[in-house]
């Protein structure tokens, strides 16, 4: 019997080429039961290709791809997944309830229509034709279709594009419920706060390679810079000249300082201005960490390769 923490989806030394372009270059990737792995990277990093391989939509040129220990094209593996891709073409004249019933019929033990509609937040849309929905509403329906089969693994490719803030928050809540039930999720997103809010692990890709894999906290810890914000009489130009200060400016009545040595800078600020108030120190967010990692990966490339997207 497989161990409960054995990967349920895996890329092992995978290479995928399109002509002269290497979309994936010896990629190692695994997803374990009950976790959410966020796949991050700029456009062209290889995220969509990685998902296509795990879904069995394309084949690797080298390496191995497995889904529940099987070839991803095996029906037995496919019946255990749910998929929400960036682009979905669905019968425009069918009503949402009809789409959900049809999709659920393909699975051995699907959720009831009521359960799916409640979880995905589409109860108010069940009687409406799909083509008459807004872009954000269609994304909610696509999410409902992805989870209606009670999947063990959910692929979510940019799931909240086109959604307003309220719809996005509701989808996050639904994802957390699915995770609590033991479902695994592979998420790609350009909203870094989405990965920060949901992910157990993040995998950062650049130009077809995995350049970093860790928890969100470990990724943020790679970035040395911290942000200091306070109300102070010390001139920003003076602070900007201090050692280890990368940037200092006054914005909306507050002094904003970026530094790799936050503790030393805070002590110096307090010595210079005993009346300093509203002091805040923040470590880097996921956005800063992601930017630094991809920039470092780009700079490590030969100059001739940096020009090719």
FIZA-538738 format. One line per field, with one value per residue: x, y, z of N, C-alpha, C in turn. Coordinates in steps of 0.001 Angstrom, whole numbers, plus 500000, padded with zeros to 6 digits. Layout:
BEGIN
n.px = X;...
n.py = Y;...
n.pz = Z;...
ca.px = X;...
ca.py = Y;...
ca.pz = Z;...
c.px = X;...
c.py = Y;...
c.pz = Z;...
***
This chain:
BEGIN
n.px = 500843;500660;502521;500979;502048;503374;504140;501389;501269;503697;506670;509572;512706;511964;511823;510748;510316;509672;510229;513041;512844;513164;510876;510547;513139;514660;512976;512009;509333;506868;503771;502088;499686;496878;498025;498599;500191;501752;502448;504661;505763;507091;505417;505846;507498;507097;505024;502388;502982;503963;501620;500056;501436;501057;498343;498144;497797;499817;502940;506028;509391;511563;512362;510052;506505;503966;500736;498942;500536;500287;500235;499412;497457;495819;492537;491675;493290;492588;489940;490138;490747;490185;489738;490542;491146;492870;491551;488385;486071;482744;479473;477441;474674;473627;472228;473545;473042;472504;474987;476510;475270;475745;478578;479134;478164;480178;481789;482604;481669;480240;479733;476599;474296;473386;475285;477638;476962;476621;479183;480799;479617;477547;474807;472892;473099;472247;470048;470607;471666;474902;476288;475227;476398;478610;482197;483504;481512;481379;483875;483461;481591;483161;484936;483151;482537;484995;485214;483021;483114;484131;487048;490309;492559;493074;493423;494192;494337;495298;492885;491299;491236;489593;487696;485901;486850;485315;484280;486678;487634;485676;486145;488701;488031;486512;488474;490113;488366;488162;490808;490876;489322;490969;491657;494060;495835;496992;498153;498328;499167;499045;498551;500210;499547;497590;498848;500354;498395;497283;499050;500877;503357;505622;506616;508942;509349;511453;512145;511750;512858;513002;513626;513456;512147;510025;508574;506227;507149;509884;510668;510213;512116;514468;514883;516655;515970;514108;511171;510786;508598;507526;506664;508605;510968;513374;515269;514568;516518;518861;518667;518743;521422;522672;524620;523832;521216;518881;516917;515131;512375;509907;506491;503204;503312;504831;507874;509558;511583;513925;515854;518612;519435;517587;517324;519593;519191;516759;517513;519292;517566;515875;517703;518311;515884;514047;511322;510102;507419;504676;505971;506763;507891;508455;508892;509997;507501;505865;505889;508197;510174;509739;510299;513017;514186;513589;514884;517555;517901;517630;519834;521848;521956;523591;524371;523351;521113;519331;517817;515892;512563
n.py = 498802;502215;504823;507372;509894;509802;511182;512371;513479;513945;515191;514075;514766;515999;516886;519096;520057;522511;522606;524569;525702;525151;524253;523060;522127;519552;519251;518882;518004;517710;516772;516389;514422;516271;518852;522264;523350;526062;527178;529297;531989;534015;534924;532452;530858;528141;527018;526410;524409;522440;521784;520849;518487;516959;516624;514969;515995;516666;515183;514263;514874;513774;512130;511327;511276;511254;510463;509903;507671;506583;506608;509791;509807;507700;506533;505908;507502;510050;510306;510999;513611;517204;520008;523324;525415;528214;529020;528175;526499;526212;524732;527228;527633;525979;525759;526667;524774;522527;522140;521441;519051;517439;517324;516186;513646;512207;511191;508788;509088;511665;515026;516192;518236;520415;520563;521099;523567;525182;525123;526243;528676;529275;529149;531062;531137;528885;528522;530024;530667;529729;531418;533897;534907;536995;537578;537050;535565;533334;532235;531388;529372;527623;526848;525466;523321;522070;521021;519392;516637;515537;515608;514209;515562;518830;520938;524220;526792;529927;530808;532967;535069;537818;537907;539722;541310;540261;537849;536538;536181;534439;532225;531532;530718;528450;526839;526431;524889;522585;521679;521074;518863;517011;517165;517704;520458;521997;525021;527717;531104;534653;536423;537219;537503;535661;533157;533513;533542;530997;528831;525841;525132;526751;526863;528168;529077;529641;530319;527610;526119;524947;527197;527702;526192;525941;526653;529406;531192;530543;531300;534083;534698;534617;537063;539896;542544;544854;546715;549858;551949;555056;557909;560679;563271;563270;563950;562619;562547;562574;560129;558428;558481;556902;554007;550852;551531;551335;552888;555885;557875;560490;559997;560895;562073;560284;558587;556461;553686;551575;548784;546521;546115;546339;546482;547928;550360;551204;551621;553748;555687;556110;557149;559501;560757;561013;561345;559844;558041;555666;553373;550910;547770;545727;542540;541272;540724;538105;538983;540619;538687;536892;538536;539099;536536;535695;537705;537258;534728;535379;537070;535265;533917;533451;536368;536275;534688;536081;537773;536364;535445
n.pz = 500000;499097;500711;502682;502335;499974;496771;494816;492399;489909;488420;487004;486316;483902;480484;478000;474725;472213;469107;468692;471129;474553;476714;479218;481367;482525;484822;488184;490179;492683;494214;497212;499151;500307;500325;499263;496501;495146;491980;490664;488535;485851;482735;480264;481770;482025;483412;482463;480634;482369;483783;481661;481024;483375;483226;481108;478596;476889;475892;477490;476376;477553;480674;483406;483984;486340;487655;490413;490589;488078;484446;483220;481237;481674;482287;484856;486500;485630;486421;489018;489327;489236;487104;486361;483962;482371;480060;478941;476992;476855;476324;475153;475344;477271;480537;483756;485802;484229;482994;485224;486076;483846;483755;486255;485830;484654;486579;489189;491862;492397;493788;495111;493235;494736;496794;495371;494174;496418;497617;495629;495292;493426;493475;492820;490107;488774;487017;484850;481461;480346;478563;479091;481301;483260;482934;485408;486713;485039;485594;488222;487759;486261;488233;489889;488182;488183;490746;491109;490742;493023;493420;494113;493584;492602;489889;489470;487396;487297;488783;489763;487994;486625;488586;491144;494282;496416;495345;494911;497529;498502;496897;497791;500382;499786;498635;500851;502391;500811;500997;503714;503690;502639;499994;497419;495935;493013;492189;489959;489734;489197;491112;493764;496424;496664;496546;498831;500777;500653;500111;500970;500083;497809;494436;492418;489099;486257;482970;482177;484201;487609;490049;492706;495641;498343;501612;502003;503985;504096;501563;501610;503523;502159;501100;501846;502404;504410;505387;506833;508559;509795;511889;511876;512658;511443;508589;505378;503408;504881;506269;504077;503435;505252;506244;504734;504098;501616;500460;501157;501963;502254;502600;502498;505051;506490;507236;505094;504915;503355;503987;504628;507139;509457;512299;513210;511893;512982;515667;515317;514281;516513;518312;517009;516956;519547;519811;517951;516368;515873;514790;512433;511300;508621;507170;503976;501507;499597;496978;496703;497204;495107;492889;493310;493164;490491;489103;489838;488681;485991;485607;485914;483563;480336;478390;475801;475994;477551;476088;474806;475023
ca.px = 500000;501496;502531;500042;502742;503981;503586;500283;501563;505158;507532;510892;513690;511181;512226;509759;510778;508848;511234;514307;512544;513050;509861;510903;514517;514987;512179;511583;508186;505972;502661;501712;498269;496386;498728;498449;501458;501589;503455;504819;506775;506634;504926;506903;508364;506883;503966;501299;503509;504009;500255;499647;502042;500401;496984;498207;497434;501017;503898;507391;510437;512448;511900;508799;505378;503023;499554;498503;501372;499928;500345;498313;496417;494972;491233;491585;493923;491840;488691;490431;491175;489325;490592;490061;492196;492676;490571;487434;484964;481626;478257;476917;473220;473239;472145;474609;472647;472661;476426;476994;474763;476448;479966;479136;477842;481396;482574;481960;481012;480268;478957;475258;474214;473245;476563;478569;476550;476880;480624;481372;478935;476839;473385;472082;473348;471921;469042;470997;472523;476314;476715;474679;477094;479798;483446;483731;480535;481799;484980;482871;480991;484269;485402;482151;482716;486236;485109;481777;483381;484783;488408;491370;493558;492439;494322;493607;495254;494846;491440;490527;491289;488264;486788;486042;487484;484422;484260;487997;487692;484817;486831;489748;487395;486144;489713;490531;487479;488574;492061;490557;488717;492001;491943;495310;495620;498115;497651;499162;498526;499859;498259;501101;498889;496798;499759;500748;497268;496777;499992;501772;504666;505664;507648;509177;509946;511950;512721;511677;513541;512606;514736;513311;510986;510052;507374;506150;508028;511275;510910;510341;513338;515604;515037;517265;515434;512931;510570;510536;507707;507341;506560;509866;511458;514648;515135;514726;517804;519891;518546;519166;522892;523202;525038;522861;519893;518722;516036;514410;511571;508721;505248;501981;503641;505583;509185;509628;512987;514204;517191;518918;519817;516485;517527;520567;518590;515753;518232;519833;516420;515419;518706;518235;514572;513377;509872;509629;506184;504028;507031;506423;508944;507876;509789;509570;506388;506148;506162;509611;510970;509582;511018;514457;514589;513558;515935;518835;517958;517842;521200;522771;521982;524449;523706;522644;519856;518436;516985;514881;511505
ca.py = 500000;503403;505671;508483;511101;509633;512156;511923;514014;514077;515332;513575;515005;516149;517811;519284;521027;522893;523048;524962;526218;524189;524785;522518;521652;518640;519736;517991;518611;516716;517262;515338;514467;517253;520128;523171;523790;527181;527213;530709;532313;534955;534316;531729;530129;526710;526554;525794;523151;521465;521320;520052;517160;516227;516303;514043;516674;516618;514170;514727;514364;512979;512104;510619;512029;510318;510993;508797;506527;506077;507505;510755;509578;506597;506994;505772;508680;511255;510390;511431;515008;518270;520926;524653;526028;529638;529175;527065;526666;525398;524948;528524;527678;525173;526450;526270;523520;521459;521900;520744;517669;516726;517083;515252;512294;511543;510759;507664;509471;513137;515774;516533;519556;521411;520674;521778;524966;525876;525238;527134;529960;529514;528837;532069;531077;527563;528541;530983;530143;530039;532530;535146;535262;537843;536819;536563;534511;532139;531624;530677;528147;526724;526299;524476;522143;521401;520317;518621;515206;515193;515205;514100;516544;519910;521817;525548;527601;531325;530640;534153;536116;538313;537944;540858;540956;539409;536514;535930;535742;533262;531086;531128;529973;527137;526071;525993;523793;521399;521212;520479;517564;516111;517383;518379;521509;522606;526347;528734;532403;535858;537184;536627;537431;534435;532093;533774;533236;529630;527758;525165;525266;527471;526434;529284;528642;530672;529783;526163;525457;525266;527933;527708;525472;526010;527267;530844;531866;530338;532106;535476;534855;534762;538472;540553;543876;545059;548035;550591;553089;555739;559365;561139;564572;563080;564168;561401;562602;562176;558680;557754;558435;555996;552692;549757;552025;551303;553962;556578;558973;560895;559817;561099;562404;559219;558243;555077;553311;550203;548465;545134;546092;547074;546726;549008;551601;551620;552180;555055;556592;556438;558032;560804;561359;560326;561499;558993;557332;554789;552595;549598;547087;544591;541775;541244;539875;537140;539684;540999;537470;536380;539427;538930;535223;535649;538600;536561;533658;536013;537578;534128;533414;534158;537554;535943;534030;536984;538513;535477;535187
ca.pz = 500000;499050;501892;502537;501929;498658;495820;493973;491058;489916;487257;487409;485267;482676;479424;476945;473734;471066;468151;469328;472460;475646;477634;480528;481303;483630;485951;489271;490850;493272;495033;498171;499548;501251;500341;498137;495929;494216;490928;490340;487535;484825;481501;479556;482696;481873;484316;481697;480083;483468;484035;480510;481153;484455;482779;479979;477344;476071;476324;477730;475489;478410;482057;483649;484518;486947;488324;491263;490255;486758;483303;483317;480238;482105;482730;486304;487105;485254;487174;490379;489313;488741;486349;485999;483170;482101;478990;478892;476058;477302;475520;475620;475560;478436;481812;484683;486439;483247;482850;486413;486050;482775;484154;487384;485353;484192;487739;489886;493126;492391;494759;494655;492624;495799;497498;494469;494012;497678;497831;494619;495307;492158;493643;492124;488668;488252;485951;483818;480389;480577;477713;479598;482535;483158;482983;486759;486989;484304;486327;489352;487228;485911;489507;490294;487333;488561;492022;491230;490743;494287;493055;495109;493177;491865;489151;489338;486591;487381;488996;490147;486973;486258;489741;492044;495555;497211;494735;495143;498925;498636;496284;498721;501474;499258;498486;502196;502808;500073;501592;505015;503417;502145;498578;497086;494943;492299;491847;489340;489922;489124;492322;494747;497719;496638;496961;500209;501649;500540;499786;501897;499454;496546;493503;491504;487840;485353;481733;482087;485311;488969;490649;494165;496161;499801;502167;501767;504945;503701;500369;502032;504312;501248;500752;502998;502659;505236;505247;508075;508384;511073;511864;512446;512195;510754;507154;504578;502714;505834;506487;502856;503353;506262;505734;504568;503700;500163;500016;502218;501437;502992;501855;503282;506429;507147;506712;504607;504758;502928;504467;504962;508562;510078;513728;513370;511417;513970;516829;514945;514186;517867;518903;516344;517192;520669;519694;516844;516723;514891;514145;511874;510546;507909;506304;502585;501120;498551;495714;496664;497095;493749;491977;493492;492660;489032;488603;489997;487687;484699;485539;485842;482197;479387;477840;474560;476316;478273;475153;474244;475998
c.px = 500876;501403;501667;500725;503511;503358;502426;500404;503050;505717;508936;511866;513061;511752;511100;510229;509700;509801;512538;514100;512420;512105;510093;512266;514860;514264;511826;510457;507338;504928;502201;500258;497975;497089;498366;499826;501163;502764;503522;505887;506221;506064;506088;507811;508235;505759;502863;501736;503547;502625;499768;500208;501347;498968;496977;497823;498593;501952;505280;508339;511446;511947;510570;507769;504401;501919;498930;499251;501106;500320;499164;497196;495499;493656;491098;492202;493104;490547;488887;490846;490037;490217;489863;491207;491878;491584;489678;486316;483870;480400;477522;475436;472770;473183;473195;474276;472816;474129;476968;476527;475505;477867;480038;478897;479064;482190;481838;481210;480997;479521;477537;475291;474161;474568;477580;478241;476837;478374;481250;480705;478212;475349;472514;472212;472802;470968;469420;471852;473963;476749;476234;475394;478251;481047;483728;482775;480906;482963;484460;482248;482083;484875;484449;482298;483962;486084;483907;482006;484032;486228;489325;492477;492888;493519;493612;494617;494705;493338;490659;490657;489865;487285;486985;486561;486616;484384;485578;488097;486840;485472;487965;489171;487012;487378;490183;489651;487871;489860;491797;489929;489716;492325;493303;495046;496955;497600;498708;498422;499535;499576;499091;500472;498018;497652;500149;499648;496965;497847;500689;503209;504529;506841;507794;509913;510411;512611;512832;512371;512918;513798;514622;512050;511073;508673;507385;507111;509493;511622;511086;511650;514575;515859;515514;516566;514199;512453;510318;509622;507461;507059;507784;510246;512784;514429;515405;516053;518954;519876;519031;520669;523505;523629;523884;521453;519816;517900;515358;513653;510406;507501;504077;502282;504416;506921;509191;511086;513069;515650;517363;519267;518784;516760;518483;519974;517550;516436;518749;518715;515955;516412;518600;516929;513851;511852;509278;508405;505684;505045;506507;507626;508328;508947;509214;508364;506795;506494;507625;510501;510932;510382;512518;514934;514638;514612;517301;518996;518234;519284;522225;522877;523047;523664;522893;521265;518864;517470;515842;513841;511202
c.py = 501245;504194;506900;509762;510927;510640;511565;512477;514325;514281;514968;513720;515272;517229;517876;520399;521282;523471;523348;525481;525074;524774;524302;521843;520876;519058;518608;518688;517512;517401;516110;515480;515574;518590;520969;523659;524888;527199;528649;530898;533276;534208;533663;530917;528617;526151;525816;524475;522076;520910;520453;518642;516336;515849;515301;514671;516712;515577;514778;514138;513519;513087;511376;511538;511025;511064;509830;507506;505930;507065;508471;510547;508414;507137;506944;506952;509934;511414;510867;512900;515932;519334;522231;525369;527500;529879;527950;527407;525679;525693;526200;528525;526857;526049;525890;524945;522332;521118;521103;519293;516842;516367;516069;513818;511522;510917;509668;508051;510993;513736;515952;517935;520641;521643;521436;523262;525778;526141;526245;528497;530290;529203;529793;532003;529815;527588;529461;530323;530607;531279;533880;535630;536214;536970;536251;535454;533224;531448;530866;529364;527145;526082;525221;523193;521354;520587;519381;517113;514688;514741;515076;515115;517555;520763;523155;526459;529027;531393;531925;535313;536525;538370;539229;540367;540004;537983;535787;535397;534499;532027;530602;530297;528570;526252;525564;524848;522497;520813;520531;519098;516568;516243;518072;519384;521924;523908;527128;530054;533519;536773;536583;536562;536184;533248;532258;533361;531744;528538;527161;525282;526103;526943;527547;528769;529851;529990;528257;525408;525852;525938;528021;526939;525454;526430;528762;531585;531730;531155;533578;535712;535005;536221;539235;541856;543854;546500;548630;551765;553727;557217;559898;562489;564453;563184;562888;561385;562189;560671;557908;557636;557473;554666;551690;550226;552080;552470;554578;557743;559271;560719;559962;561271;561350;558982;556761;554746;551849;549888;546970;544985;546874;547416;547899;550347;552102;552236;553577;556085;557036;557352;559436;561515;560600;560402;560656;558185;556488;553971;551241;549051;545846;543866;541737;540341;538931;537832;540070;539769;536910;537218;539221;537598;535192;536572;537924;535461;534231;536476;536461;533547;534130;535309;537234;535329;534968;537690;537682;535166;533718
c.pz = 500000;500343;501639;502074;500631;497696;495022;492558;491022;488512;487709;486247;483914;481764;478400;476023;472702;470025;468873;470748;473465;476680;479059;480415;482572;484925;486908;490031;491454;494142;495908;498610;500533;501274;499123;497727;494927;493253;490420;489277;486521;483628;480772;480454;482553;482719;483555;481083;481160;483757;482888;480554;482224;484104;481623;478657;476372;476670;476501;476699;476254;479834;482180;484311;485108;487675;489088;490909;488897;485668;483360;482300;480598;482682;484249;487038;486836;486047;488602;490456;488893;488134;486067;485290;482911;481064;478945;477916;476435;476443;475982;475960;476762;479680;482759;485361;485506;483040;484033;486437;485005;483199;485288;486936;484881;485327;488511;491149;493258;493578;494212;494046;493696;496521;496654;494367;495261;497860;496868;494563;494021;492259;492837;490610;488009;487058;484790;482740;480600;479803;478231;480863;482254;483229;484357;487143;486264;485007;487548;488909;486856;487161;490003;489481;487733;489835;492121;491279;492003;494039;494262;494834;492261;491212;488944;488649;486524;487679;489235;489166;486602;487404;490534;493398;496374;496665;494965;496566;499148;498021;497173;499862;501017;499094;499847;502696;502103;500650;502931;504865;502841;500682;498429;495977;494343;491708;491086;489461;489699;490314;493457;496137;497811;497084;498422;501181;501712;500582;501002;501388;498185;495724;492469;490276;487040;484176;481737;483194;486648;489634;492162;494543;497681;500305;501834;502702;504548;502462;500744;502783;503430;500890;501980;503363;503549;505072;506629;507740;509744;510828;512590;511858;511455;509255;506371;503840;503604;506043;505262;502707;504353;505625;505745;504231;502175;499647;501226;501602;502363;502092;502807;504774;507177;506458;506341;504293;504330;503276;504692;506443;509372;511539;513949;512959;512407;515195;516521;514824;515567;518577;518325;516648;518299;520597;518569;517275;515560;514091;513684;511121;509919;507120;504899;502395;500003;497235;495604;496490;495683;492756;492079;492928;491137;488436;488701;488959;486303;484548;485451;484446;481374;478735;476605;474825;476977;477338;474614;475289;476079
***
